[in-house]
């Protein structure tokens, strides 16, 4: 042994680096999934616990605001539970993306009628829209099927 890196040592080092990258990616996805789960689980509960408050942000042109709040809350809870279970994760992710897009009119309405919510800073209402885009990206990324590595074995998750 001369202390120099041989091709086999380099391959071994690269392999270890890829394993660490896979572990980090797996951990990041788990954190993302946890965030998505909590966001929609807590949000879904809020639709039932604070129905009157939630109804205030439903634009007036949408009929049956109470029912809309309850239905969207139920879908938030179903989506949260769905992302927690691997067999339904991807479908639940697509459902939560659709739901997030569906509630965009309420966020726009709040921004347009910001005087009705004096306790909510205007900057927070403005920030909601780009954060909604980031939330959609997080849902899509964290619920995407994990890449499998044949090198680490058939059940390895990237």
C-alpha positions as CSV (number, residue, x, y, z in Angstrom):
1,X,0.0,0.0,0.0
2,X,1.5,3.3,-1.1
3,X,-1.1,5.6,0.4
4,X,-2.3,6.7,-3.0
5,X,-5.9,6.4,-4.1
6,X,-6.5,3.5,-6.4
7,X,-9.4,3.2,-8.7
8,X,-11.1,0.7,-6.3
9,X,-10.6,3.1,-3.4
10,X,-12.2,5.9,-5.4
11,X,-15.1,3.7,-6.4
12,X,-15.6,2.7,-2.8
13,X,-15.5,6.4,-1.7
14,X,-17.9,7.4,-4.4
15,X,-20.2,4.6,-3.4
16,X,-20.2,5.7,0.3
17,X,-20.9,9.2,-0.8
18,X,-23.9,8.1,-2.8
19,X,-25.2,6.2,0.1
20,X,-24.9,9.3,2.3
21,X,-26.6,11.3,-0.4
22,X,-29.5,8.8,-0.5
23,X,-29.8,8.8,3.3
24,X,-29.9,12.6,3.3
25,X,-32.4,12.7,0.5
26,X,-34.6,10.2,2.3
27,X,-34.4,12.2,5.5
28,X,-35.3,15.4,3.7
29,X,-38.3,13.7,2.0
30,X,-39.4,12.4,5.4
31,X,-39.2,15.9,6.9
32,X,-41.1,17.3,3.9
33,X,-43.8,14.7,4.3
34,X,-44.0,15.5,8.0
35,X,-44.5,19.1,7.2
36,X,-47.2,18.4,4.5
37,X,-49.0,16.0,6.9
38,X,-49.0,18.5,9.8
39,X,-50.0,21.5,7.6
40,X,-53.0,19.7,6.2
41,X,-54.0,17.8,9.3
42,X,-54.0,20.9,11.5
43,X,-55.6,22.9,8.7
44,X,-58.3,20.3,8.3
45,X,-59.1,20.3,12.0
46,X,-59.3,24.1,11.9
47,X,-62.0,23.9,9.3
48,X,-64.2,22.2,11.8
49,X,-63.0,23.8,15.0
50,X,-63.2,27.4,13.6
51,X,-65.8,27.0,10.8
52,X,-67.2,30.6,11.3
53,X,-63.7,32.1,10.9
54,X,-62.9,29.9,7.9
55,X,-66.2,30.9,6.3
56,X,-65.2,34.6,6.3
57,X,-62.5,34.0,3.7
58,X,-64.8,32.2,1.3
59,X,-65.4,34.7,-1.6
60,X,-69.1,35.8,-1.8
61,X,-69.5,34.4,-5.3
62,X,-68.9,30.8,-4.0
63,X,-72.3,29.3,-2.8
64,X,-72.7,27.4,0.5
65,X,-69.7,28.7,2.3
66,X,-70.2,26.5,5.4
67,X,-70.4,23.3,3.3
68,X,-67.4,24.4,1.2
69,X,-65.4,24.9,4.4
70,X,-66.4,21.5,5.8
71,X,-65.7,19.7,2.5
72,X,-62.3,21.3,2.0
73,X,-61.5,20.5,5.6
74,X,-62.5,16.9,5.1
75,X,-60.3,16.7,2.0
76,X,-57.4,18.3,3.9
77,X,-57.7,15.6,6.5
78,X,-58.0,12.8,3.9
79,X,-55.0,14.2,2.1
80,X,-52.9,14.3,5.3
81,X,-53.8,10.8,6.1
82,X,-53.1,9.7,2.5
83,X,-49.6,11.1,2.4
84,X,-48.8,9.3,5.6
85,X,-49.5,5.9,4.0
86,X,-47.1,4.9,1.3
87,X,-49.6,3.1,-1.0
88,X,-51.8,6.2,-1.3
89,X,-49.0,8.9,-1.0
90,X,-48.8,9.9,-4.6
91,X,-52.5,10.1,-5.2
92,X,-53.0,12.0,-2.0
93,X,-50.2,14.4,-3.1
94,X,-52.0,15.1,-6.4
95,X,-55.2,15.6,-4.4
96,X,-53.5,18.1,-2.1
97,X,-52.0,19.9,-5.0
98,X,-55.5,20.2,-6.6
99,X,-57.0,21.3,-3.2
100,X,-54.2,23.9,-2.7
101,X,-55.0,25.3,-6.2
102,X,-58.8,25.2,-5.4
103,X,-58.4,27.4,-2.3
104,X,-56.4,30.0,-4.2
105,X,-59.5,32.2,-4.8
106,X,-59.9,32.5,-1.0
107,X,-56.3,33.7,-0.7
108,X,-56.8,36.2,-3.5
109,X,-60.1,37.4,-2.0
110,X,-58.4,38.0,1.4
111,X,-55.6,40.0,-0.4
112,X,-58.2,42.0,-2.3
113,X,-60.3,42.7,0.7
114,X,-57.5,43.0,3.2
115,X,-59.3,45.7,5.2
116,X,-61.7,43.0,6.4
117,X,-58.8,41.3,8.3
118,X,-57.0,44.1,10.1
119,X,-55.3,41.7,12.4
120,X,-53.5,40.0,9.5
121,X,-50.6,42.1,8.2
122,X,-50.8,43.0,4.5
123,X,-47.4,41.6,3.8
124,X,-48.5,38.2,5.2
125,X,-51.4,38.1,2.7
126,X,-49.0,39.0,-0.1
127,X,-46.6,36.3,1.0
128,X,-49.3,33.7,1.0
129,X,-49.4,33.3,-2.8
130,X,-45.7,32.6,-3.4
131,X,-45.7,30.4,-0.3
132,X,-48.6,28.5,-1.8
133,X,-46.4,27.8,-4.9
134,X,-43.6,26.6,-2.6
135,X,-46.1,24.4,-0.8
136,X,-47.2,22.8,-4.1
137,X,-43.6,22.2,-5.0
138,X,-43.0,20.6,-1.6
139,X,-46.1,18.4,-1.9
140,X,-45.0,17.3,-5.4
141,X,-41.4,16.6,-4.4
142,X,-42.1,14.8,-1.1
143,X,-44.9,12.6,-2.5
144,X,-43.1,11.6,-5.7
145,X,-42.1,8.0,-5.9
146,X,-38.7,7.4,-4.5
147,X,-36.0,6.4,-7.0
148,X,-34.8,2.9,-6.4
149,X,-31.2,1.9,-6.6
150,X,-30.2,-1.5,-8.0
151,X,-26.7,-1.0,-6.5
152,X,-27.9,-0.8,-2.9
153,X,-30.4,-3.6,-3.3
154,X,-34.0,-4.0,-4.6
155,X,-35.6,-2.3,-1.6
156,X,-33.3,0.7,-1.3
157,X,-34.9,4.1,-1.2
158,X,-33.1,7.1,-2.7
